[in-house]
């Protein structure tokens, strides 16, 4: 029978049907089906009280209407012997569906306010969803029930499932319970805010609901349970609770850092830093210049001392930390030097000559003198020792020496290589083809359109113009005009000049505190680290999403499990890359490559067009700045007045 037919047969008050062929008996059947199709009623309508119930007709009518379920056979049997007329009689009764029940969480606490709980304390019970039962209507058709919804477990923080009862939620720590629509969390009474180098610990105290909920002794126990057993600041803890110092970092433990041994000293008995004096005209005062220092065989050159012992320290975890052992410097033995026969910690000269310090060693060299110019009459020079040239060094020639080089005239587009110091009484000028390379210091009256590369200091008497310079020490142009303009000037330990740039805003680059190439490499690594960290952050977002689904015990399809495994491997690889890049960056930013104490000083003025770089941090000059010093700070390049700097230095000397 079609559904439409069933609907029609279910309409109450249908037209009575005649009983048999004898219409004169006036017996009618009325078959009614309720709207929910769970019950069928029969009414026998007649005026003749002695009529018999037409059972066959009743059964045929019910069969015609497809009523097959819940037929009340006893009622039909009774109608055969005791017919009932003009009354509604239930002749079929279906089975009503039994609705299910959604899952829910029964809490042991009022969800509207926080409550104090202890570890293992019952917080709530998860009641699973109960499925309903299908019913059957009088047509034998199943009556479906609505699907039930499983209990939704919010995000759990310091709350877990009871090991004894898997459907029971319990607290895992002491604290205040907060029941929110999207989370069930226990806020700890105390949270560790900071542990610095195992010598300091800070704690944030949660505001108390009741005064007797917890106190100083509970905080001490928390610290002890966290392994902090040394340097606990009891007076600070008592004061914090007395003054209600809650919801703020509070230093509660301070260890005792070790006092490291003091390294032994290396003392020199000759001038290791050469900075010549200049007169008012920018000329070198050679009466006070000690560039070439003569020594005699057996002269005392250097001496090393033993380290001074330090003191043990102790961490807040009670661990004893030994001081870093002091180092005894190596005796800087170079060519033509040796240990004194009277004291092995003393270095002496093995011959007469000039003493120099190159890198970490001290040597004694002989001197080679040239009376005139370095030109075609002399040719190139390659000498093991010091070289003194009384004339000029002409363009295209080369002077190479393992010792110091001194030139009384002008150096043109020539090349000078020295493993010691280079001193030019006049200047260094040309068309950009000249180059001075030295492991020591370089000094000259002026330098124009040339290149200087040295491991020590660069001292220029009057001006630098359109040159390219790198110094491992300082670059100083402070006598007379003291000008630096045009080109690029890099000095690891700092730059000092009277004027940097000029009124025409000629582009001039000054760099201090970092080598140029190392600075570029540091920038590239920092960019790579940032991009790598962003990738890891995005991967963690996805993994955390699926972790929450697992927490509420929702099964994941196989393709999602495979995705989680793949993303985890990618994250591990990127974390390895981050570690390697971090190590490389740390090595590049070591004290050997970065000099944070370096500064750039302009005693008179710095003009616009000057680009300043300190420790790989950059700043431009937009307006003329008078008497300023650029320093490296936590937030980048910091500019100060030189007058303020002098005041600071004066206060430090007084203290």
C-alpha positions in Angstrom: 0.0 0.0 0.0 1.4 3.4 -0.9 2.3 6.1 1.7 -0.4 8.3 0.2 -3.0 5.6 0.7 -1.9 5.1 4.3 -2.2 8.8 4.9 -5.7 8.8 3.5 -6.7 5.8 5.5 -5.5 7.6 8.6 -7.9 10.4 8.4 -10.5 10.3 11.1 -14.2 10.4 10.3 -14.1 8.5 7.0 -17.3 7.5 5.2 -19.0 4.5 6.8 -19.1 1.4 4.7 -22.2 -0.8 4.3 -22.2 -4.2 6.0 -22.6 -6.9 3.3 -25.1 -6.7 0.5 -28.1 -6.3 2.7 -28.2 -2.5 2.8 -31.5 -2.7 4.6 -29.8 -3.7 7.8 -28.2 -0.2 7.9 -24.9 -1.4 9.5 -21.9 0.7 8.8 -18.2 0.4 9.7 -16.1 3.4 10.5 -12.3 2.8 10.7 -10.2 5.7 12.2 -6.4 5.9 12.4 -4.7 8.5 14.6 -2.4 11.1 13.0 0.7 9.5 14.6 -0.5 6.2 13.1 0.0 4.4 16.4 -3.6 3.5 17.0 -6.7 2.4 14.9 -10.3 2.7 16.2 -13.4 0.9 14.9 -17.0 2.2 15.2 -20.0 0.0 14.4 -22.9 2.2 13.5 -26.4 0.7 13.4 -29.9 1.2 14.6 -30.6 -2.4 15.1 -29.2 -3.4 18.5 -29.6 -7.1 17.7 -27.3 -7.0 14.7 -24.2 -9.1 14.6 -20.6 -7.8 14.3 -19.4 -8.6 10.7 -15.9 -9.9 11.7 -14.9 -10.9 8.2 -15.8 -7.5 6.9 -13.9 -5.9 9.7 -10.8 -8.0 9.0 -11.1 -7.3 5.3 -11.3 -3.6 5.9 -8.3 -3.6 8.1 -6.4 -5.6 5.6 -7.4 -3.2 2.9 -6.1 -0.4 5.0 -2.8 -2.3 5.5 -3.3 -2.4 9.3 -1.0 -5.3 10.2 0.6 -4.4 13.5 -0.7 -4.4 17.1 -4.1 -5.9 16.1 -6.2 -6.4 19.3 -7.2 -10.0 18.6 -9.0 -10.4 21.9 -11.2 -7.4 21.1 -12.2 -8.8 17.8 -13.0 -12.2 19.4 -15.2 -10.4 22.0 -17.0 -8.5 19.2 -18.0 -11.8 17.7 -20.0 -12.7 20.8 -20.7 -9.3 22.3 -20.9 -6.7 19.6 -20.7 -3.1 20.7 -22.4 -0.5 18.5 -22.0 3.2 18.1 -18.8 3.3 20.3 -15.1 3.8 19.3 -13.2 0.6 19.9 -9.4 0.3 19.9 -8.7 -2.5 17.5 -4.9 -1.9 16.8 -2.2 -0.4 19.0 1.3 0.5 17.6 4.5 0.7 19.6 5.5 4.3 20.4 9.2 5.2 19.9 11.3 5.7 23.1 13.4 8.9 22.8 17.1 8.8 23.7 19.0 11.2 26.0 22.0 13.5 25.0 25.2 13.1 26.9 26.1 15.7 29.6 28.5 16.5 32.3 27.3 16.5 35.9 29.5 18.9 37.9 30.2 18.6 41.6 30.6 22.3 41.8 28.6 25.4 41.0 29.8 26.4 37.5 29.1 30.1 38.2 31.9 30.8 40.6 35.5 29.5 41.3 36.1 26.9 44.0 39.1 25.6 45.8 40.1 22.1 44.8 42.9 19.6 45.7 44.7 17.0 43.5 42.4 14.0 42.9 39.2 15.8 43.9 36.2 14.9 41.9 35.1 17.8 39.6 32.4 16.1 37.5 31.1 13.0 35.8 30.6 12.5 32.1 27.3 10.9 31.4 27.3 9.2 28.0 24.4 9.6 25.5 21.6 7.0 25.7 20.2 5.9 22.4 16.4 5.8 22.0 14.3 2.8 20.8 12.4 2.7 17.5 8.7 2.2 17.5 6.2 0.6 15.0 3.0 2.1 13.7 -0.2 0.1 13.0 1.0 -0.3 9.4 4.1 -2.1 10.6 6.4 0.8 9.6 9.3 1.6 12.0 9.0 5.0 13.8 12.5 6.5 14.0 13.9 8.5 16.9 16.1 11.5 16.9 19.9 11.0 17.1 21.5 11.7 20.4 24.5 14.0 20.9 27.5 12.8 22.9 28.7 14.8 25.9 31.1 17.6 24.8 34.2 17.7 27.0 35.7 21.3 27.1 39.4 21.9 27.0 40.9 20.5 30.2 43.6 22.5 32.0 45.1 20.9 35.1 42.1 18.5 35.0 42.2 14.9 33.8 40.3 11.7 33.8 40.3 9.7 37.0 42.5 6.6 36.8 39.9 4.7 38.8 36.8 5.9 36.9 37.3 6.8 33.3 34.2 8.9 33.1 35.1 11.0 36.1 37.1 14.3 35.9 39.4 15.2 38.7 41.8 18.0 39.6 45.5 17.3 39.1 46.9 20.2 41.2 45.9 22.5 44.1 44.1 25.6 42.9 40.9 27.3 42.0 38.4 25.6 39.7 36.9 27.6 36.9 34.1 26.0 34.8 33.6 27.9 31.5 31.6 26.9 28.5 34.7 26.1 26.5 37.1 25.0 29.3 37.5 23.4 32.7 40.6 24.6 34.3 42.3 24.7 37.7 44.2 27.9 38.2 47.2 27.1 40.3 47.8 29.1 43.5 51.4 29.7 42.3 52.9 29.8 38.8 56.6 30.0 38.1 57.2 33.2 36.1 60.9 33.1 35.5 64.0 31.0 36.2 67.1 32.9 35.1 70.3 30.9 34.7 69.3 28.7 37.7 70.1 31.5 40.0 66.8 33.4 40.2 63.2 32.3 40.4 60.1 34.5 40.2 56.5 33.4 41.1 53.1 34.9 40.5 50.6 34.4 43.4 46.9 34.0 42.5 44.6 36.2 44.6 43.0 34.2 47.4 39.3 33.7 47.6 39.6 33.1 51.3 42.4 34.2 53.5 43.0 30.7 54.8 43.0 29.0 51.3 46.8 29.1 51.2 49.7 31.1 52.7 53.5 31.5 53.0 54.1 27.9 54.0 52.2 26.6 50.9 54.4 28.8 48.7 57.5 27.4 50.4 56.2 23.9 49.8 55.5 24.7 46.1 59.1 25.9 45.7 60.4 22.8 47.4 58.3 20.5 45.2 59.7 22.5 42.2 63.2 21.6 43.4 64.1 25.1 44.6 65.8 24.5 48.0 68.5 27.2 48.2 68.3 30.9 48.5 64.6 31.1 49.2 63.7 34.7 50.3 61.5 34.0 53.3 61.2 37.7 54.2 60.0 38.5 50.7 57.4 35.7 50.9 56.0 36.9 54.2 55.9 40.5 53.0 54.1 39.5 49.8 51.2 37.8 51.7 51.1 40.6 54.2 50.8 43.3 51.5 48.7 41.3 49.1 51.3 41.4 46.3 49.3 39.1 44.0 49.2 38.8 40.2 52.7 40.2 39.7 56.1 38.6 39.3 57.8 38.2 42.7 61.4 37.2 43.1 61.3 34.5 45.7 64.7 32.7 45.4 68.1 33.9 44.6 71.1 31.6 44.2 74.8 32.4 44.6 76.6 32.6 41.2 80.2 31.5 41.3 83.0 34.1 41.2 85.2 32.9 38.4 88.9 32.8 38.6 90.7 35.9 37.4 92.8 35.2 34.4 96.5 35.7 34.5 97.8 38.9 33.0 100.0 39.4 30.0 102.2 42.5 30.6 104.2 44.2 27.8 107.3 46.2 28.3 107.0 48.2 25.1 104.2 50.2 23.4 101.8 47.8 21.7 99.4 50.5 20.5 100.9 53.2 18.3 99.0 56.5 18.0 101.2 59.2 16.7 100.9 62.9 17.7 100.0 65.5 15.1 100.9 69.2 15.2 98.6 72.0 14.2 99.4 71.5 10.5 98.5 67.8 10.6 102.1 66.7 10.5 103.4 63.8 12.6 105.6 64.8 15.5 108.3 62.2 15.1 110.0 63.2 18.3 107.2 61.5 20.2 106.5 58.8 17.6 107.5 55.3 18.8 106.5 53.4 15.7 109.8 51.6 15.4 110.9 50.6 18.9 114.5 49.4 19.1 115.5 46.7 21.6 118.8 45.0 22.6 119.5 41.4 22.9 118.2 40.1 26.3 115.8 43.0 26.8 112.6 42.1 28.7 109.7 42.3 26.2 106.7 40.7 28.0 105.7 38.7 31.1 102.7 36.5 32.1 101.2 36.1 35.7 99.3 33.2 37.3 95.5 33.2 37.6 93.8 34.4 40.8 91.4 31.7 42.3 87.6 32.5 42.4 84.8 31.2 44.6 82.2 28.4 44.3 78.5 29.2 43.7 75.2 27.5 44.4 72.0 27.3 42.3 68.5 27.7 43.6 68.2 23.9 43.1 71.0 23.4 45.6 73.6 22.4 43.1 77.2 23.5 43.7 78.8 25.3 40.7 82.5 25.5 40.4 84.0 28.7 39.2 85.5 28.9 35.7 89.1 28.2 36.0 91.3 31.1 35.1 93.7 30.9 32.2 97.3 31.7 32.2 98.2 33.5 29.0 100.6 32.0 26.6 103.9 33.8 26.4 103.7 35.6 23.0 106.9 34.1 21.5 107.6 35.2 18.0 110.6 35.4 15.7 113.9 36.3 17.5 112.4 36.0 21.0 112.7 33.3 23.7 112.0 32.6 27.4 114.3 34.2 29.9 116.7 31.7 31.4 116.0 33.2 34.8 112.2 33.1 34.6 110.2 31.0 32.1 107.3 33.5 32.3 109.4 36.3 30.9 109.9 36.9 27.2 113.3 38.5 26.1 114.8 39.6 22.7 117.3 37.2 21.1 118.8 40.0 18.9 119.1 43.7 18.4 116.4 45.2 16.3 112.8 46.6 16.4 110.1 45.0 18.5 106.5 44.6 17.3 103.3 42.9 18.3 101.4 41.3 15.4 98.3 39.4 16.4 99.1 37.4 19.5 102.9 37.2 19.1 105.9 39.5 19.7 108.8 39.5 17.3 112.1 41.4 16.9 113.0 42.4 13.3 115.8 44.0 11.5 115.3 47.1 9.4 115.8 47.6 5.5 116.3 51.2 4.4 115.7 52.8 1.0 117.4 56.2 0.5 115.2 57.4 -2.4 111.9 56.6 -4.1 110.5 53.2 -4.9 110.5 53.4 -8.7 112.1 51.7 -11.6 115.5 52.3 -10.2 114.7 50.1 -7.2 111.8 47.9 -8.2 109.4 46.0 -5.9 110.5 45.2 -2.4 109.8 41.9 -0.5 111.7 41.9 2.7 111.6 39.8 5.9 111.9 42.6 8.5 111.1 46.3 8.7 111.4 48.7 5.7 112.1 52.4 5.8 111.6 54.4 2.6 113.0 58.0 2.6 111.3 59.0 -0.7 107.9 58.3 -2.4 106.3 55.0 -3.5 105.4 55.5 -7.2 102.3 54.1 -8.9 102.3 50.5 -9.9 105.0 49.4 -7.4 104.7 47.0 -4.5 106.3 46.9 -1.1 106.0 43.8 1.0 107.5 43.4 4.5 107.2 41.0 7.4 107.9 44.0 9.7 106.9 47.7 9.8 106.9 49.9 6.8 107.8 53.6 7.1 107.5 56.0 4.1 108.8 59.6 4.4 107.2 60.7 1.1 103.9 60.2 -0.7 102.4 56.8 -1.7 100.6 56.9 -5.0 98.7 54.1 -6.7 101.0 51.5 -5.2 100.5 48.4 -3.0 102.0 48.1 0.5 101.7 44.9 2.5 103.0 44.7 6.0 102.8 42.1 8.8 103.4 45.0 11.2 102.6 48.8 11.1 102.6 51.2 8.2 103.5 54.9 8.7 103.2 57.4 5.9 104.7 60.8 6.8 102.8 62.5 4.0 99.7 61.0 2.3 98.2 58.2 0.2 96.6 59.5 -3.0 95.7 58.2 -6.5 93.0 57.0 -8.7 91.8 54.1 -6.6 94.5 51.6 -7.7 96.5 51.8 -4.4 96.1 49.5 -1.4 97.7 49.3 2.0 97.3 46.0 3.9 98.7 45.7 7.4 98.4 43.4 10.4 99.2 46.3 12.7 98.3 50.0 12.6 98.3 52.4 9.6 99.1 56.2 10.0 99.2 59.0 7.4 98.6 62.7 6.9 95.8 62.2 4.4 94.2 59.6 2.2 92.3 60.2 -1.1 90.7 57.7 -3.5 92.5 54.7 -2.0 92.0 51.5 -0.1 93.3 50.6 3.4 92.9 47.2 5.1 94.5 46.6 8.6 93.9 44.6 11.7 94.9 47.5 14.0 94.1 51.2 14.1 94.0 53.7 11.3 95.2 57.2 12.2 94.9 60.0 9.6 96.2 63.6 10.3 93.9 65.7 8.1 91.3 64.0 6.0 89.8 60.9 4.4 88.1 61.4 1.0 86.4 58.9 -1.3 88.3 55.9 0.1 87.5 52.4 1.2 88.8 51.5 4.6 88.6 48.6 7.0 90.3 48.6 10.5 90.2 45.8 13.1 90.8 48.5 15.7 89.8 52.2 15.6 89.7 54.7 12.8 90.8 58.2 14.0 90.7 61.5 12.0 90.6 64.2 14.7 93.6 66.5 14.1 93.3 69.8 12.2 90.2 69.5 10.0 89.6 65.9 10.8 87.3 65.2 7.8 85.8 61.9 6.5 83.7 62.4 3.3 82.7 60.0 0.5 83.4 56.3 0.4 83.0 53.5 3.0 84.9 53.4 6.4 84.6 50.4 8.7 86.4 50.1 12.0 85.5 47.2 14.4 86.3 49.2 17.6 85.0 52.6 16.6 85.4 55.7 14.5 86.4 59.2 15.7 86.4 62.3 13.4 85.7 66.0 13.6 83.5 66.1 10.5 81.7 63.3 8.8 80.2 64.1 5.4 79.9 67.6 3.9 77.5 70.4 3.0 76.8 68.8 -0.4 75.4 65.7 1.4 77.9 63.4 -0.3 77.0 59.8 0.5 79.4 58.5 3.2 79.1 55.2 5.0 80.6 54.7 8.4 80.5 51.2 10.1 81.7 50.2 13.5 81.3 47.2 15.8 81.1 44.6 13.0 82.9 43.4 10.0 81.1 44.2 6.7 80.9 40.7 5.4 80.0 39.2 8.8 77.2 41.9 9.2 75.7 40.8 5.9 75.8 37.1 6.9 74.2 37.9 10.3 71.3 39.7 8.5 70.7 36.7 6.2 70.7 34.2 9.1 68.2 36.4 11.1 65.9 36.5 8.1 66.1 32.7 7.7 65.4 32.2 11.4 62.3 34.4 11.3 60.9 32.6 8.3 61.6 29.2 9.8 59.9 30.2 13.1 56.8 31.3 11.2 56.6 27.9 9.5 56.9 26.1 12.8 54.2 28.4 14.3 51.7 27.5 11.5 52.5 23.8 11.9 51.9 23.9 15.6 48.5 25.5 15.1 47.4 22.6 13.0 48.8 20.0 15.4 47.3 21.7 18.4 43.9 21.6 16.7 44.0 17.8 16.3 45.5 17.3 19.8 42.3 18.9 21.2 40.2 16.5 19.2 42.1 13.6 20.6 41.7 15.0 24.1 37.9 14.7 23.8 38.4 11.2 22.4 37.1 12.0 18.9 38.5 9.5 16.5 40.5 10.9 13.5 40.3 9.4 10.0 43.4 7.8 8.6 44.2 10.6 6.2 44.3 13.1 9.2 46.6 10.7 11.2 48.9 10.6 8.2 48.9 14.4 8.0 49.8 14.7 11.7 52.7 12.3 11.3 54.0 14.2 8.2 53.6 17.6 9.9 55.4 16.4 13.0 58.4 15.3 10.9 58.5 18.6 9.0 58.4 20.5 12.4 61.2 18.4 13.8 63.3 19.1 10.7 62.7 22.8 10.9 63.6 22.8 14.6 66.9 21.1 13.7 67.5 23.9 11.1 66.6 26.5 13.7 69.2 25.0 16.1 71.9 25.0 13.5 71.1 28.5 12.4 71.1 29.7 16.0 74.5 28.1 16.6 75.9 29.8 13.5 74.4 33.1 14.5 75.8 32.8 18.0 79.3 32.1 16.6 79.0 35.1 14.2 77.8 37.4 17.0 80.6 36.3 19.3 82.9 38.8 21.0 85.5 38.1 18.2 83.2 39.4 15.5 80.9 41.9 17.3 82.2 44.8 19.4 79.2 46.3 21.3 81.4 48.9 23.0 82.3 50.4 19.7 81.0 54.0 18.9 81.1 56.6 16.1 82.0 60.1 17.3 81.8 63.4 15.4 83.3 66.1 17.5 82.2 68.9 15.2 79.3 67.8 12.9 77.7 65.0 10.9 76.0 65.9 7.7 72.9 64.4 6.0 73.9 61.7 3.4 75.9 59.8 6.1 74.8 56.2 6.7 75.7 55.0 10.2 76.0 51.2 11.0 76.7 49.9 14.5 76.8 46.2 15.3 74.7 45.5 12.2 72.1 48.1 13.2 71.6 51.0 10.7 70.5 54.6 10.9 70.6 57.5 8.5 71.3 61.2 9.1 68.6 63.5 7.9 69.7 66.8 9.5 73.1 68.2 10.5 74.1 66.9 13.9 76.7 68.7 16.0 79.0 67.1 18.5 77.4 63.6 18.7 78.3 60.1 19.5 76.5 57.0 18.1 76.3 54.0 20.3 74.8 50.5 20.1 71.9 49.9 22.5 69.2 47.3 23.2 66.8 49.0 20.8 69.4 49.7 18.0 71.6 52.7 17.3 71.4 55.4 20.1 72.6 59.0 19.5 73.9 61.1 22.4 75.5 64.5 22.8 79.3 64.3 23.3 78.8 66.7 26.2 76.5 64.2 27.9 79.0 61.5 27.3 81.8 63.5 29.0 79.6 64.1 32.0 78.9 60.3 32.3 82.6 59.5 32.0 83.4 62.1 34.7 80.8 60.5 37.1 82.2 57.0 36.4 85.7 58.2 37.2 84.6 59.8 40.4 82.7 56.6 41.5 
